[in-house]
């Protein structure tokens, strides 16, 4: 499977600080592409406005091998929102789309499935995967919003596979 879980990439206390920092930024939000209730805020556009946010994004960029070009999103899944099974086309045809997502808060539901397998994530855990080839979905969120920091890039397919393999070996 083109998925790796990195346990405890962020400390839960750091996740709480990050969530509060992003809330203070009051970033504009847009509806998620799947139109199922979640929204997102562009963290690249907010670069330089909060050091805590910038450091967290930089940590995920490092997981991706420090690519020159990347996107960074703050995803918010309110109560009842979900994402049906899908893949995301690579933004650069012929290259692999790679993402690292870190769970910042979670209550109930909001379970990630990749290639029809549950990916069990605690607060602070990260998943590194290829959304262009891995069918992924998020079950309905129950209770408090599920918040996720997501950073993605494109790279050669072989580089993407090596990056995911290396992330899989991390403890």
Secondary structure, 3 states (H helix, E strand, C coil): CCEEEECCCCCHHHHHHHHHHHHHHCCCCEECCCCCCCEEEECCCCCCCCHHHHHHHHHHHHHCCCCCCCEEEEEEECCCCCEEEECCCCCCCCCEEEEEEEEEECCEECCEEECCEEECCCCCCEEEECCCCCCEEECCEECCCEEEEEEEEEECHHHHHHHHHHHHHCC
